[in-house]
Amino acid sequence: SPGFATTSISILYAPELSATEIAEIKCARWQQALDAALKEAGKSLADAESAPKGVGWKVAIARKLRTRVAAPYRWIATTLTMGHPAAVRGYLSPRTLQSAD
């Protein structure tokens, strides 16, 4: 998985980092990517709280977070107010992409 590779590289280059420090670095990367994606979409976290769980712009941001920084479904679901992590996984599944066309 992409997250594993990132962790392995972090440990390789900075073996002095604790698991907590590595987790904080990852979370900061996810947050940075989220901030950029929200700005690009002209949206805010307040918009995410009030918008429907599976609205198109949220799904697009979730997809960017998964592909660019390997953010976990649970973090995306909580941060973008998208319901259960399994729902986010469903929104991003190839089957869902095909049916949207």
C-alpha positions as CSV (number, residue, x, y, z in Angstrom):
1,S,0.0,0.0,0.0
2,P,1.2,3.6,-0.6
3,G,1.1,4.4,3.1
4,F,3.4,1.6,3.9
5,A,5.9,2.8,1.3
6,T,5.9,6.3,2.8
7,T,6.4,4.9,6.3
8,S,9.2,2.7,5.2
9,I,10.9,5.6,3.5
10,S,10.4,7.8,6.5
11,I,12.0,5.2,8.8
12,L,14.8,4.6,6.3
13,Y,15.8,8.3,6.2
14,A,14.9,9.2,9.7
15,P,15.2,6.2,11.9
16,E,15.1,8.4,15.0
17,L,11.5,9.3,14.4
18,S,8.9,7.6,16.6
19,A,5.7,6.1,15.3
20,T,3.9,9.1,16.8
21,E,6.1,11.5,14.9
22,I,5.7,9.6,11.7
23,A,1.9,9.7,12.2
24,E,2.0,13.4,12.8
25,I,4.0,14.0,9.6
26,K,1.5,11.9,7.6
27,C,-1.5,13.7,9.1
28,A,0.1,17.1,8.3
29,R,0.6,15.9,4.7
30,W,-3.1,14.9,4.5
31,Q,-4.2,18.2,5.9
32,Q,-2.0,20.2,3.5
33,A,-3.4,18.2,0.6
34,L,-7.0,18.8,1.9
35,D,-6.4,22.5,2.3
36,A,-5.1,22.8,-1.3
37,A,-7.9,20.7,-2.7
38,L,-10.6,22.7,-0.9
39,K,-9.0,26.0,-2.1
40,E,-8.9,24.6,-5.7
41,A,-12.6,23.7,-5.4
42,G,-13.5,27.0,-3.9
43,K,-14.9,25.2,-0.8
44,S,-14.3,25.1,3.0
45,L,-14.6,22.7,5.8
46,A,-17.8,24.5,6.7
47,D,-19.2,23.7,3.2
48,A,-18.2,20.1,3.8
49,E,-20.2,20.0,7.0
50,S,-23.4,21.3,5.4
51,A,-23.1,19.5,2.0
52,P,-24.6,16.0,1.4
53,K,-22.2,13.1,2.1
54,G,-21.6,12.0,-1.4
55,V,-21.8,15.3,-3.3
56,G,-19.6,15.4,-6.4
57,W,-17.0,17.9,-5.2
58,K,-16.5,16.0,-1.9
59,V,-15.9,12.8,-3.9
60,A,-13.5,14.6,-6.2
61,I,-11.5,15.9,-3.2
62,A,-11.6,12.4,-1.5
63,R,-10.2,10.9,-4.7
64,K,-7.4,13.4,-4.8
65,L,-6.5,12.7,-1.1
66,R,-6.4,9.0,-1.8
67,T,-4.3,9.2,-4.9
68,R,-1.9,12.1,-4.0
69,V,-1.2,11.4,-0.3
70,A,-2.8,8.0,0.4
71,A,-5.1,9.5,3.1
72,P,-7.0,6.8,4.9
73,Y,-10.8,6.4,4.2
74,R,-11.5,6.9,7.9
75,W,-9.7,10.3,8.0
76,I,-11.4,11.4,4.8
77,A,-14.8,10.3,6.0
78,T,-14.4,12.2,9.3
79,T,-12.7,15.3,7.9
80,L,-15.1,15.8,5.0
81,T,-18.2,14.7,6.9
82,M,-18.9,11.8,4.4
83,G,-20.3,9.2,6.8
84,H,-18.8,5.8,7.3
85,P,-15.3,5.0,5.8
86,A,-16.9,2.2,3.8
87,A,-19.2,4.8,2.2
88,V,-16.2,6.8,1.0
89,R,-14.6,3.6,-0.3
90,G,-17.8,3.0,-2.3
91,Y,-17.9,6.6,-3.7
92,L,-14.4,6.0,-5.0
93,S,-14.8,2.5,-6.4
94,P,-14.3,1.9,-10.1
95,R,-17.9,0.6,-10.3
96,T,-19.2,4.0,-9.0
97,L,-17.0,5.8,-11.6
98,Q,-18.5,3.7,-14.5
99,S,-22.1,4.3,-13.4
100,A,-21.4,8.1,-13.2
101,D,-20.5,8.2,-16.9
